């Protein structure tokens, strides 16, 4: 099954999404960076796919996920995390053996999951999208070095969901962020089991 990172990006930055309660999201959006009560000692998962984030947070309706944040981070930081990550599950074509994978997973400051990408109606698509879990040394870097801006896009989320509720899929689709395949360095793509 195809595994590809699709994202909104430019020459310097890439946009990832997270969903939080208002207690975390409002101060972060106001400050343009993560501030307390956000905790740097916990793993935090970032998603480049807007629709996968919508699937995860139920269009910003799940408890503790009522605000969706678009987080702009440096491409150099994003690629550092990917290069220093490990897949969250053993893959025979990627890892020499299960014991090696387990050792690498324990040491890695980031982990990657490939989950089915989602359609506008949040149904499974026949290819996979990236979730990147940041832990250990990666979280302070994410908060203090990589993040270049945070925007609360909950209003956009509700607008798209409202259009879907009225059956206007064309208008809803037109509001989606314009994601495109992210050009991974070849060694990182191989390390992650990504496909073209």
Buried (B, 14 or more C-beta within 10 A) or exposed (E): EEBBBBBBBEEEBBBBBBBBEEEBBBBBBEEBBBEEEBEBEEEBBBBBBBBBBBBBBBBBEEEEBBBBBBBBBBBEBBBBBBBBBBBBEBEEEEBEEEEEBEEBBEEBBBBBBBBBBBEBEBEEBEBBBBBBBBBBEBBEBBBEEBBBEBBBBBEBBBBBBEBBEEEEEEBBEEEEBEBEEBEBEEEBBEBBBBEE
